[in-house]
Structure formats: C-alpha cells, structure tokens
C-alpha cells in the first residue's frame, strides 16, 4: 500500500511521490539523449540555461553558505566568456577551434526562492527548470544545497516524456527517506525523491564518487531498486575510461540523461568550498573529463553544494564556473540532426 501522502497529493504525471506542485500543461517532447539513440544532437543552436537557486535552508547537516554560490559562479564565468573572439573559441584541451556565441549559455535568472519555506522553494525551482526545458533549452541548475537535486530533476521530468536516467556524482548517497531532524526534502534526500518520480529509472541510474560510510537503510534501498554504485575507490583504481563505460552501460536503456553533481564528490584538496569535507574524493580533472564526455548526451544538469563561505580564494567557485562552461561548450558539440 502506498503511503497516505502519495494517495492524497498526486499532482504531476502519474504516481509522482514527490508531492510537490508542478507546472500545468502538456509536456514538451524533447528529443532524447542528445538527439536520439545515434547520439546526434542539435548543433550550434544548442542553448544551455543557467538557472540559479540561491537557497541553503535544507542544509540541515554540515555548513550553510551555498545560497551565495549562483551569483559567485556567474561572476567567475566572466573569465571564460572573455576568451571568445569573432564568434569562435579555442578549446585548448581538444586543440581545436569551435563556434561559440554568448547566447549559447543563457542566464535565465534565479528561481523565486522563499528563504523560510523549503517546500515553496523546491516548487519554484521545479517550475523554473520545467519552463526552461519547455522553451527548448538544456537546464543547468546551480544551487544551493543538495536538496535542489530533486526539483532540478523533477522540473525536467515534468517538461519531457520518456524515461530518465540520473548520473549522480556525489560523496554522499542522499537516499534518506525521512528523518525527525531533517524531514523528507533535505540535502540528504534529494536523490531518493528524484528516483521516486514516475519515469526516472533507478535501474538505469548510477551514483559515482560515493565514499566512506552511510546508513545501512540506504544500502537496502540501493539493492531493492537496482541502483548502481561506483565508489570513489573504484574510479581511482579503474580510471575515467572504465567509469564512463560503466555509466553508459547502466544509463543506455533510458530516453534521457540527467547529470547531477554535488561538488563534494571531489576531494577537499580540489574543492574546499563545500558543505562538508569527505576525504578520498575524485580530482577536478577526472570530473571535468567525465562531464565533458557526458554533456553531448545529457539533456539536463544540476550543480550543488558550492559554498563560498568555506572556500579558499574562490578556488571552488572558479572550478564550478569551469564545470558549467565546459558542460555548455561540450553540449554544443552535438551535430546537426
């Protein structure tokens, strides 16, 4: 039997366990997986929408401060944007010039957060993400604490049809169902709530970079739904090419790919400005390489837990801006359909 709150608050498409409001109207049919099973996408007209969610009211554990990230990341993006000349950009890592228009990374502004109201803020972030997706843009949501993972996936889910696979880069599992101290929608439950959406497929979703220790109840949930784990140790031992192969093996059966990054997936040496430090994480280079490889196939992106209040000389916000720009540039590598 489903819990009472599911039966009484069915809002979106089908059996949506999120119990949060979504935009009305028919879903927009989005071409899946970067343009279809052959991986061919839309070309230079690809537009990535930067959506800020300056909220950390669900940071019930660790250090608050992620509310300041969207504006700081925007500021650091100027360093990459100034490299464009005559509509072209030299992509040094790939030793090639690419066409690039500033409009391809569109600043969609911030969601209407309500500092004292978590549920209202999640609903606003969900609606903003859905609106940008319906407008034909690839949402790139920048939180905020990691409760924002859920509305980012949910908003994309509301605006599309077909199944969704989530690639979740994180030090932590974020699979808590409920807690007297944290509730159901905290930074510890974002992935759990996302996996409960009707067309998000746990068996085609994967968590990468997880490490150290977590709740036994989360392990039981992982096994029960068929979620795949690639701990940080496995990435270190087997390398990025193997990890990408595993990601594609798991997610290949879904219509859409959504990439979620909690910046604490990185080792604190690479990203000190986070909500909590977990030693033994990935390197910034590993994450950039995997994000660039996945971007041409991805239909949505969220980046959370960047914390300027605990950062060192903007090291983490600069990295976050690079992740956003690398994702946007790599997404435009899609060929014209």
Secondary structure, 3 states (H helix, E strand, C coil): CCCHHHHHCCCCCCCCCCCCCCCCCCCCCCCCCCCCCCCCCCHHHCCEEEEEECCCCCCCCCCCCHHHHHHHHHHHHHHHHCCCECCEEEEHHHCEEEECCHHHEEEEEECCCCCCCHHHHHHHHHHHHHHHHHCCCEEEEEECCCCHHHHHHHHHHHCCCCCEEEEEECCCCCCCCCCCCCCCCCCCCHHHHHHCCCCECHHHCEEECCCCCCCHHHHHHHHHHCCEEECHHHHHHHCHHHHHHHHHHHHCCCCEEEEEEEHHHECCCCCCCCCCCCCCCECHHHHHHHHHHHHCCCCEEEEECCCHHHCCCCHHHHHHHHHHHHHHHHHCCCCCC
